[in-house]
Amino acid sequence: MMMILGIDVGGTHTDAVLIEGLKIKKKAKVLTNNKNLLDSLLTVINELLKGENTATLKRVVLSTTISTNAIVQNKTDRVSLVLISGPGISPSLLKTDENTHFASGYVNHRGIEITKIDPEEIRWIDKKIEAENIRHIGVVGKFSTRNPDQEIRIRDILGKRPRHISLGHRMSGHLNFPRRISTTFLNASIWELYNNFVKQVLDSIRHRGLSVPIYILKADGGTIDISKSVEIPVQTILSGPAASVMGILSLFDRKEDAIALDIGGTTTDIAMFADGVPLLEAFGITINGHKTLIRGLRTLSIGIGGDSRIKFENNMMTIGPEREGPAAAFGGPFPTPTDAMIILGLTAIGDREKAALAIKEIALKMNVSIMEAAETIIDHTCRKIASHVTGMIKEINNKPVYTIHDILEGKKLCPKSLYIVGGPAQAIAANLGNILGCPAYISEHAEVANAIGAALARTTAEITVLADTERRTLTIGEEGIQITIPSEFSREDAMQVGTEKLKELAVRMGAKEEDLEIEVIENQEFNMVREFQTTGKNIRVKLQVKPGLIAGYTRGTLV
């Protein structure tokens, strides 16, 4: 029977599951070695595969925090941006730092080249970048998704030195120049770090004797072959929170508005379901102040978890966002919510005496008993999480609601259920449910839900087809494709071409034929009129392979 290995590398723990058929055969949880993530990976792989017939292993899927952490902690590489901005936007609004260069050249909104690039100017920029010893470059044109030629020509000039160059038109088919700049910048900034990580993962897994497909989870809750992910590593940001959502999707079979919480040691990830379907950031997620064009599941990560440090100063309690090590019950230096859970008998883990000593420090400052201090800590933890949940619901209800399948016009989110996963889930579910006014549900295997979500997520992809029948051109920006079409080209033709190209892309990314659930998510056509006559059509079709579970698995069937 086929086996699947799912691994989630979190900030506190690395979780893994071995799934055989519709059953969790084994699961493991180890502390994450943030200085050597591969050590954590190999530990759980060896633990789960010990004594197993690896010939039946058909798929390994990882989710990782490496890209997210590098961006959030500002531990990325320096990047030079070369922007082909043209008229209309002040360069001062687009500049990211002193390493931003503006090049002449302009392609208009229809993809027609209005002003050519100047090769001598690009060579001058090349020398400036070389003088700064910057090895990672992003090249972005305002309308490059309509015609990527100028980005490609600049790449060809700059690429004569040993560098990595990210091109804006490869990031997304959406038009939004500032977001495209941010996305390209981030992609270039993490490219080397991420590529080194992938190389080490592949080397280690192959050294273990495994020769199975290896995937990594993207922000939209879909997977991509890990070898292909190195081309656009920015797609893997917020992989961890996406794993939470996909895990909950696989464990719970309910079709109503719901709150989803993954409570870890360092952070709590919050997500929402509308009519049982996860919400999506359709136009791009935001990370560390950077607004991107990376489609992702709508999540919110807050700095509070089971191992968050507790302080009581100036008659005020604060919990998180710092994590200074494990809970005191496990030898950590400071009191944490986990220690309070142990004191209250909500969980039977760790050393209760060490937990009591840690909470006693807080109790003395509060002038209450240890039990009363522990109760206050748990209440404070739950109310802080609940406050962020209600704030997120209000924000969602002020905008159109997008799910991974549809836009729900006029939808107002009104959660009826609370799904909780993660290590501390069992201990605080009832308290959180009471505060939020929803019954709380905890599934078996909730402590490794992220690893389950990664294991069962299907490969996703999207493309945008732009056809201009007057110019007789068809462009697929994400793929760098521009071909000639007949003047009678129609929307139906665009959907047919798009479906074929999307299938090809998805298979290259690692998708299986049985998982190619394709849908059209945008379908527009405009007449172009000159001197009162229709001269052609502007057609825009966007298609996606829907996020979801791989064939053979449906919601709530895993045991």
For each residue, the residues with C-beta under 8 A, 3 or more apart:
1: 20 21 56
2: 20 21 56 58
3: 18 19 20 25 52 56 57 58
4: 18 19 20 57 58 59 60 61 455 456
5: 16 17 18 19 45 48 49 57 59 60 61 455
6: 16 17 19 60 61 62 451 452 453 454 455 456
7: 14 15 16 41 44 45 60 61 62 63 451 454
8: 14 15 16 62 63 240 243 448 450 451 453 454
9: 14 32 37 40 41 62 63 64 65 66 240
10: 13 14 15 32 65 240 264 265 266 450
11: 32 34 65 69 240 264 265 266 267 323
12: 31 32 264 265 266 305 306 307 323
13: 10 29 30 31 32 264 265 423
14: 7 8 9 10 29 30 31 32 37 40 41 43 44
15: 7 8 10 27 28 29 44 447 448 450 451
16: 5 6 7 8 27 28 29 44 45 47 48 448 451
17: 5 6 24 26 27 28 48 445 448 451 452 455
18: 3 4 5 24 25 26 27 48 49 52
19: 3 4 5 6 23 24 25 452 455 456 558
20: 1 2 3 4 23 25 56
21: 1 2
22: 553 557 558 559
23: 19 20 558 559
24: 17 18 19 27 445 448 452 558 559
25: 3 18 19 20
26: 17 18 47 48
27: 15 16 17 18 24 48 445 447 448 451
28: 15 16 17 44 47 48
29: 13 14 15 16 423 447 448
30: 13 14 40 43 44 47
31: 12 13 14 40 326
32: 9 10 11 12 13 14 37 40
33: 36 37 39 40
34: 11 37
35:
36: 33 39 40
37: 9 14 32 33 34 40 41 64 66 197
38: 41 42 200 201 204
39: 33 36 42 43
40: 9 14 30 31 32 33 36 37 43 44
41: 7 9 14 37 38 44 45 62 201 204
42: 38 39 45 46 204 208
43: 14 30 39 40 46 47
44: 7 14 15 16 28 30 40 41 47 48
45: 5 7 16 41 42 48 49 205 208
46: 42 43 49 50 208
47: 16 26 28 30 43 44 50
48: 5 16 17 18 26 27 28 44 45 52
49: 5 18 45 46 52 54 57 208
50: 46 47
51:
52: 3 18 48 49 56 57
53: 56
54: 49 57 209 210
55:
56: 1 2 3 20 52 53
57: 3 4 5 49 52 54 60 210 212
58: 2 3 4 212 213
59: 4 5 212 213 215 455
60: 4 5 6 7 57 205 210 212 213 214 215
61: 4 5 6 7 214 215 216 217 223 454 455 457
62: 6 7 8 9 41 201 214 215 216 217 226 454
63: 7 8 9 216 217 239 240 242 243 450 451 453 454
64: 9 37 67 197 216 217 236 239 240
65: 9 10 11 68 69 239 240
66: 9 37 69 70 193 194 197 236
67: 64 70 71 190 193 194 233 234 236 237 239
68: 65 71 72 237 238 239 240 287
69: 11 65 66 72 73 75
70: 66 67 73 75 76 189 190 193
71: 67 68 74 76 186 189 190 237 287 288 290
72: 68 69 287 288
73: 69 70
74: 71 288
75: 69 70 193
76: 70 71 79 186 189 190 193
77: 135 136 188 189 190 191 192 193
78: 99 132 134 136 189
79: 76 96 99 134 136 137 138 185 188 189
80: 99 100 101 129 132 134 136 137 138
81: 96 99 100 101 137 138 139 140 181 184 185
82: 101 102 103 122 125 137 138 139 140 154 158
83: 91 94 100 101 102 103 140 141 181
84: 102 103 104 105 106 107 117 139 140 141 142 144 150 151 154
85: 88 89 91 94 102 142 177
86: 105 106 107 108 114 115 141 142 143
87: 106
88: 85 142
89: 85 93 94 142 177
90: 93 94
91: 83 85 94 95 102
92: 95
93: 89 90 178
94: 83 85 89 90 91 100 177 178 181
95: 91 92 100
96: 79 81 99 100 181 182 185
97: 100
98:
99: 78 79 80 81 96 129 132 134
100: 80 81 83 94 95 96 97
101: 80 81 82 83 125 128 129
102: 82 83 84 85 91
103: 82 83 84 117 118 121 122 125 154
104: 84 115 117 118 121
105: 84 86 113 115 116 117 118 141 150
106: 84 86 87 113 114 115 142
107: 84 86 111 112 113 114 141 142 143 144 146 147 149 150
108: 86 111 112 114 143 146
109: 143 146 175
110: 146 468 471 538
111: 107 108 143 146 147 466 468 471 473 475 482
112: 107 108 147 471
113: 105 106 107 116 147 149 150
114: 86 106 107 108
115: 86 104 105 106
116: 105 113
117: 84 103 104 105 121 122 150 153 154
118: 103 104 105 121 122
119: 122 123 157
120: 123 124
121: 103 104 117 118 124 125
122: 82 103 117 118 119 125 126 154 157 158
123: 119 120 126 127 157
124: 120 121 127 128
125: 82 101 103 121 122 128 129 158
126: 122 123 129 130 157 158 160 161
127: 123 124 130 131
128: 101 124 125 131 132
129: 80 99 101 125 126 132 134 137 158
130: 126 127 133 161
131: 127 128
132: 78 80 99 128 129
133: 130
134: 78 79 80 99 129 137
135: 77 162 163 164 192
136: 77 78 79 80 163 164 166 188 189 191 192
137: 79 80 81 82 129 134 158 163 164 165 166 188
138: 79 80 81 82 165 166 167 168 181 184 185 187 188
139: 81 82 84 151 154 155 158 165 166 167 168 184
140: 81 82 83 84 144 151 167 168 177 180 181 184
141: 83 84 86 105 107 144 148 150 151 168 169
142: 84 85 86 88 89 106 107 177
143: 86 107 108 109 111 146 147 175
144: 84 107 140 141 147 148 150 151 167 168 169 180 477
145: 148 169 172 173 174 175 464 466 475 477 478
146: 107 108 109 110 111 143 466 475 477
147: 107 111 112 113 143 144 150 475 482
148: 141 144 145 151 152 167 169 475 477 480 482
149: 107 113 152 153 482
150: 84 105 107 113 117 141 144 147 153 154
151: 84 139 140 141 144 148 154 155 167 168 169
152: 148 149 155 156 167 480
153: 117 149 150 156 157
154: 82 84 103 117 122 139 150 151 157 158
155: 139 151 152 158 159 165 167
156: 152 153 159 160
157: 119 122 123 126 153 154 160
158: 82 122 125 126 129 137 139 154 155 161 163 165
159: 155 156 163 165
160: 126 156 157
161: 126 130 158
162: 135
163: 135 136 137 158 159
164: 135 136 137 188 191 192
165: 137 138 139 155 158 159 188
166: 136 137 138 139 170 171 184 187 188 191
167: 138 139 140 144 148 151 152 155 170 171 184 480
168: 138 139 140 141 144 151 171 180 181 183 184
169: 141 144 145 148 151 477 478 480
170: 166 167 231 232 477 478 480
171: 166 167 168 180 183 184 187 232 234 293 294 478
172: 145 180 183 284 293 294 295 464 477 478
173: 145 462 463 464 466 476 477 478 542
174: 145 179 180 283 284 293 464
175: 109 143 145
176: 179 180 283 284 293
177: 85 89 94 140 142 180 181
178: 93 94 181 182 291
179: 174 176 182 183 283 284 291 292 293
180: 140 144 168 171 172 174 176 177 183 184 293
181: 81 83 94 96 138 140 168 177 178 184 185
182: 96 178 179 185 186 290 291 292
183: 168 171 172 179 180 186 187 234 284 290 292 293 294
184: 81 138 139 140 166 167 168 171 180 181 187 188
185: 79 81 96 138 181 182 188 189 290
186: 71 76 182 183 189 190 234 237 287 290 292
187: 138 166 171 183 184 190 191 232 233 234
188: 77 79 136 137 138 164 165 166 184 185 191
189: 70 71 76 77 78 79 136 185 186
190: 67 70 71 76 77 186 187 193 194 233 234
191: 77 136 164 166 187 188 194 195 230 233
192: 77 135 136 164 195 196
193: 66 67 70 75 76 77 190 196 197
194: 66 67 190 191 197 198 229 230 233 236
195: 191 192 198 199 230 233
196: 192 193 199 200
197: 37 64 66 193 194 200 201
198: 194 195 201 202 216 226 227 229 230
199: 195 196 202 203
200: 38 196 197 203 204
201: 38 41 62 197 198 204 205 214 226
202: 198 199 205 206 214 226 227
203: 199 200 206 207
204: 38 41 42 200 201 207 208
205: 45 60 201 202 208 210 214
206: 202 203 209 210 211
207: 203 204
208: 42 45 46 49 204 205
209: 54 206
210: 54 57 60 205 206
211: 206
212: 57 58 59 60
213: 58 59 60 225 510
214: 60 61 62 201 202 205 225 226 227
215: 59 60 61 62 223 224 225 226 459 510
216: 61 62 63 64 198 223 224 226 229 236 239
217: 61 62 63 64 221 222 223 236 239 242 243 246 453 454 457
218: 221 222 223 224 229 235 236 239 242 296 460
219: 235 236 237 238 239 242 285 294 295 296 297
220: 242 280 294 295 296 297 404 460 547
221: 217 218 242 245 246 249 278 297 404 453 457 460 547
222: 217 218 457 458 459 460 461 545 547
223: 61 215 216 217 218 454 457 458 459 460 510
224: 215 216 218 228 229 235 459 460 509 510
225: 213 214 215 228 229 459 508 509 510
226: 62 198 201 202 214 215 216 229 230
227: 198 202 214 230
228: 224 225 231 508 509 510
229: 194 198 216 218 224 225 226 232 233 235 236
230: 191 194 195 198 226 227 233
231: 170 228
232: 170 171 187 229 235
233: 67 187 190 191 194 195 229 230 236
234: 67 171 183 186 187 190 237 292 294
235: 218 219 224 229 232 294
236: 64 66 67 194 216 217 218 219 229 233 239
237: 67 68 71 186 219 234 285 287 292 294 296
238: 68 219 241 242 285 287 296 297 299 301
239: 63 64 65 67 68 216 217 218 219 236 242 243
240: 8 9 10 11 63 64 65 68 243 244 269 450
241: 238 244 245 262 269 271 297 299 301
242: 63 217 218 219 220 221 238 239 245 246 296 297 299 453
243: 8 63 217 239 240 246 247 450 451 453 454 457
244: 240 241 247 248 260 262 269 271 299 421 422 449 450 453
245: 221 241 242 248 249 260 271 278 297 299 453
246: 217 221 242 243 249 250 452 453 454 456 457 547 549
247: 243 244 250 251 262 421 449 450 451 452 453 454
248: 244 245 251 252 260 262 271 273 419 421 449 453
249: 221 245 246 252 278 453 548 549 555
250: 246 247 452 453 456 549 553 555 556 558
251: 247 248 419 421 443 445 446 449 452 555 556 558
252: 248 249 258 419 441 443 555 556
253: 554 555 556 557
254: 258 276 417 441
255: 275 276
256: 273 275 276 416 417
257: 272 273 274 275 413 414 415 416 417
258: 252 254 272 273 276 415 416 417 418 419 438
259: 270 271 272 273 389 393 415 417 418 419 436 438
260: 244 245 248 270 271 272 273 278 419 420 421
261: 268 269 270 271 385 389 418 419 420 421 422 425 432
262: 241 244 247 248 268 269 271 420 421 422 449 450
263: 268 305 306 385 420 421 422 423 424 425 428
264: 10 11 12 13 267 268 269 305 306 422 423
265: 10 11 12 13 305 306 307 323 326 338 423
266: 10 11 12 303 305 307 308 323
267: 11 264 301 302 303 304 305 321
268: 261 262 263 264 301 302 304 305 385 388 422
269: 240 241 244 261 262 264 299 300 301
270: 259 260 261 299 300 301 302 385 388 389 392
271: 241 244 245 248 259 260 261 262 278 279 297 298 299 300
272: 257 258 259 260 278 279 298 392 393 396 413 415
273: 248 256 257 258 259 260 276 277 278 279 419
274: 257 277 279 401 403 408 411 413
275: 255 256 257 403 408
276: 254 255 256 258 273
277: 273 274 403 404 405 406
278: 221 245 249 260 271 272 273 297 298 403 404 547
279: 271 272 273 274 297 298 396 401 402 403 404
280: 220 295 296 297 298 402 403 404
281: 284 285 286 295 296 297 298 402
282: 295 402 407
283: 174 176 179 293 295
284: 172 174 176 179 183 281 291 292 293 294 295 296
285: 219 237 238 281 292 294 295 296
286: 281 289 290 291 292
287: 68 71 72 186 237 238 290 292
288: 71 72 74
289: 286
290: 71 182 183 185 186 286 287
291: 178 179 182 284 286
292: 179 182 183 186 234 237 284 285 286 287
293: 171 172 174 176 179 180 183 283 284
294: 171 172 183 219 220 234 235 237 284 285
295: 172 219 220 280 281 282 283 284 285 462
296: 218 219 220 237 238 242 280 281 284 285 299
297: 219 220 221 238 241 242 245 271 278 279 280 281 404 547
298: 271 272 278 279 280 281 396 402
299: 238 241 242 244 245 269 270 271 296
300: 269 270 271 388 392
301: 238 241 267 268 269 270
302: 267 268 270 320 321 384 385 388
303: 266 267 308 320 321 322
304: 267 268 308 319 320 321 337 381 384 385
305: 12 263 264 265 266 267 268 308 320 323 337 424
306: 12 263 264 265 327 336 337 338 341 422 423 424
307: 12 265 266 323 325 326 327 332 336 337 338
308: 266 303 304 305 319 320 321 322 323 336 337 381
309: 319 320 322 323 324 334 335 336
310: 317 318 319 334 335 336 337 340 362 377
311: 317 318 319
312: 315 316 317 318 362 365 366
313: 316 318 365
314:
315: 312
316: 312 313
317: 310 311 312 362 366 376 377 380
318: 310 311 312 313
319: 304 308 309 310 311 337 377 380 381 384
320: 302 303 304 305 308 309 323
321: 267 302 303 304 308
322: 303 308 309
323: 11 12 265 266 305 307 308 309 320
324: 309 332 333 334
325: 307 331 332 333 334
326: 31 265 307 330 331 332 336
327: 306 307 330 332 336 338 339 342 350 355 358
328: 331 332 333 334 335 336 339 354 355 357 358
329: 332 338 339 342 349 350 351 352 354 355 358
330: 326 327 350 351 354
331: 325 326 328 354
332: 307 324 325 326 327 328 329 336 358
333: 324 325 328
334: 309 310 324 325 328 358
335: 309 310 328 339 340 355 358 359 361 362 377
336: 306 307 308 309 310 326 327 328 332 339 340 358
337: 304 305 306 307 308 310 319 340 341 377 378 381 424 428
338: 265 306 307 327 329 341 342 347 349 350 355 424
339: 327 328 329 335 336 342 343 350 354 355 358 359 374
340: 310 335 336 337 343 344 355 359 373 374 375 377 378 381
341: 306 337 338 344 346 347 374 378 424 427 428
342: 327 329 338 339 345 346 347 348 349 350 352 355
343: 339 340 352 355 356 359 370 371 374
344: 340 341 371 374 375 378
345: 342 348
346: 341 342 378 426 427 428
347: 338 341 342 424 426 427
348: 342 345
349: 329 338 342
350: 327 329 330 338 339 342 354 355
351: 329 330 354 355
352: 329 342 343 355 356
353: 356 357
354: 328 329 330 331 339 350 351 357 358
355: 327 328 329 335 338 339 340 342 343 350 351 352 358 359
356: 343 352 353 359 360 370
357: 328 353 354 360 361
358: 327 328 329 332 334 335 336 339 354 355 361 362
359: 335 339 340 343 355 356 362 363 370 373 374 377
360: 356 357 363 364 370 373
361: 335 357 358 364 365
362: 310 312 317 335 358 359 365 366 373 377
363: 359 360 366 367 368 369 370 372 373
364: 360 361 367
365: 312 313 361 362
366: 312 317 362 363 372 373 376
367: 363 364
368: 363 372 373 376
369: 363 372 373
370: 343 356 359 360 363 373 374
371: 343 344 374 375
372: 363 366 368 369 375 376
373: 340 359 360 362 363 366 368 369 370 376 377
374: 339 340 341 343 344 359 370 371 377 378
375: 340 344 371 372 378 379
376: 317 366 368 372 373 379 380
377: 310 317 319 335 337 340 359 362 373 374 380 381
378: 337 340 341 344 346 374 375 381 382 428 431
379: 375 376 382 383 431
380: 317 319 376 377 383 384
381: 304 308 319 337 340 377 378 384 385 428
382: 378 379 385 386 428 431 432 435
383: 379 380 386 387 435
384: 302 304 319 380 381 387 388
385: 261 263 268 270 302 304 381 382 388 389 432
386: 382 383 389 390 432 435 436
387: 383 384 390 391
388: 268 270 300 302 384 385 391 392
389: 259 261 270 385 386 392 393 436
390: 386 387 393 394 436
391: 387 388 394 395
392: 270 272 300 388 389 395 396
393: 259 272 389 390 396 397 413 415
394: 390 391 397 398
395: 391 392 398 399
396: 272 279 298 392 393 399 401 413
397: 393 394 401 412 413
398: 394 395
399: 395 396
400: 407 408 409 411
401: 274 279 396 397 407 408 411 413
402: 279 280 281 282 298 406 407 408
403: 274 275 277 278 279 280 406 407 408
404: 220 221 277 278 279 280 297 546 547 548
405: 277 519 546
406: 277 402 403
407: 282 400 401 402 403
408: 274 275 400 401 402 403 411
409: 400
410:
411: 274 400 401 408
412: 397
413: 257 272 274 393 396 397 401
414: 257
415: 257 258 259 272 393 418 436 438
416: 256 257 258 438
417: 254 256 257 258 259 438 439 441
418: 258 259 261 415 429 432 433 436 438 439 440 441
419: 248 251 252 258 259 260 261 273 440 441 442 443
420: 260 261 262 263 425 428 429 432 440 441 442 446
421: 244 247 248 251 260 261 262 263 425 442 443 446 447 449 450
422: 244 261 262 263 264 268 306 425 446 447 449
423: 13 29 263 264 265 306 447
424: 263 305 306 337 338 341 347 427 428
425: 261 263 420 421 422 428 429 442 446 447
426: 346 347 429 442 446
427: 341 346 347 424
428: 263 337 341 346 378 381 382 420 424 425 431 432
429: 418 420 425 426 432 433 440 441 442
430: 433 434 440
431: 378 379 382 428 434 435
432: 261 382 385 386 418 420 428 429 435 436 440
433: 418 429 430 436 437 438 439 440
434: 430 431 437
435: 382 383 386 431 432
436: 259 386 389 390 415 418 432 433
437: 433 434
438: 258 259 415 416 417 418 433
439: 417 418 433
440: 418 419 420 429 430 432 433
441: 252 254 417 418 419 420 429
442: 419 420 421 425 426 429 446
443: 251 252 419 421 446 449
444: 559
445: 17 24 27 251 448 449 452 558
446: 251 420 421 422 425 426 442 443 449
447: 15 27 29 421 422 423 425
448: 8 15 16 17 24 27 29 445 451 452
449: 244 247 248 251 262 421 422 443 445 446 452 453
450: 8 10 15 63 240 243 244 247 262 421 453 454
451: 6 7 8 15 16 17 27 63 243 247 448 454 455
452: 6 17 19 24 246 247 250 251 445 448 449 455 456 558
453: 6 8 63 217 221 242 243 244 245 246 247 248 249 250 449 450 456 457
454: 6 7 8 61 62 63 217 223 243 246 247 450 451 457
455: 4 5 6 17 19 59 61 451 452
456: 4 6 19 246 250 452 453 549 550 553 558
457: 61 217 221 222 223 243 246 453 454 547 548 549 550
458: 222 223 511 512 515 517 545 547 548 549 550 551
459: 215 222 223 224 225 506 509 510 511 512 515 545
460: 218 220 221 222 223 224 506 544 545 546 547
461: 222 502 505 506 509 511 544 545
462: 173 295 478 502 521 542 543 544 545
463: 173 476 478 479 498 501 502 505 542 543
464: 145 172 173 174 476 477 478 522 540 541 542
465: 474 475 476 494 495 497 498 501 539 540 541 542 543
466: 111 145 146 173 474 475 476 477 538 539 540
467: 473 474 475 485 489 493 494 537 538 539 540 541
468: 110 111 471 472 473 474 536 537 538 539
469: 472 485 486 487 488 489 536 537 538 539
470: 487 528 535 536 537
471: 110 111 112 468 536
472: 468 469 484 485 486 487 489
473: 111 467 468 482 483 484 485
474: 465 466 467 468 481 482 483 484 485 489 494 497
475: 111 145 146 147 148 465 466 467 481 482
476: 173 463 464 465 466 479 480 481 482 498 501
477: 144 145 146 148 169 170 172 173 464 466 480
478: 145 169 170 171 172 173 462 463 464 505
479: 463 476 501 505
480: 148 152 167 169 170 476 477
481: 474 475 476 501
482: 111 147 148 149 473 474 475 476
483: 473 474
484: 472 473 474
485: 467 469 472 473 474 489 493
486: 469 472 489
487: 469 470 472 536
488: 469
489: 467 469 472 474 485 486 493 494 537 539
490: 493 494 539
491: 494 495 523 525 539 541
492: 495 496
493: 467 485 489 490 496 497
494: 465 467 474 489 490 491 497 498 539 541
495: 465 491 492 498 499 520 523 541 543
496: 492 493 499 500
497: 465 474 493 494 500 501
498: 463 465 476 494 495 501 502 520 541 542 543
499: 495 496 502 503 518 543
500: 496 497 503 504
501: 463 465 476 479 481 497 498 504 505
502: 461 462 463 498 499 505 506 518 543 544 545
503: 499 500 506 507 516 518
504: 500 501 507 508
505: 461 463 478 479 501 502 508 509
506: 459 460 461 502 503 509 511 516 545
507: 503 504 510 511 513
508: 225 228 504 505
509: 224 225 228 459 461 505 506
510: 213 215 223 224 225 228 459 507
511: 458 459 461 506 507 515 516 545
512: 458 459 515 516 550 551
513: 507 516
514: 551
515: 458 459 511 512 545 550 551
516: 503 506 511 512 513 545
517: 458 545 546 548
518: 499 502 503 543 544 545 546
519: 405 543 544 546
520: 495 498 523 541 542 543
521: 462 542 543 544
522: 464 540 541 542
523: 491 495 520 540 541 542
524: 539 540 541
525: 491 537 538 539 540
526: 537 538
527: 534 536 537 538
528: 470 534 535 536 537 538
529: 532 533 534 535
530: 533 535
531:
532: 529
533: 529 530
534: 527 528 529 537
535: 470 528 529 530
536: 468 469 470 471 487 527 528
537: 467 468 469 470 489 525 526 527 528 534
538: 110 466 467 468 469 525 526 527 528
539: 465 466 467 468 469 489 490 491 494 524 525
540: 464 465 466 467 522 523 524 525
541: 464 465 467 491 494 495 498 520 522 523 524
542: 173 462 463 464 465 498 520 521 522 523
543: 462 463 465 495 498 499 502 518 519 520 521
544: 460 461 462 502 518 519 521
545: 222 458 459 460 461 462 502 506 511 515 516 517 518
546: 404 405 460 517 518 519
547: 220 221 222 246 278 297 404 457 458 460
548: 249 404 457 458 517
549: 246 249 250 456 457 458 553 554 555
550: 456 457 458 512 515 553
551: 458 512 514 515
552:
553: 22 250 456 549 550 557 558
554: 253 549 557
555: 249 250 251 252 253 549
556: 250 251 252 253
557: 22 253 553 554
558: 19 22 23 24 250 251 445 452 456 553
559: 22 23 24 444
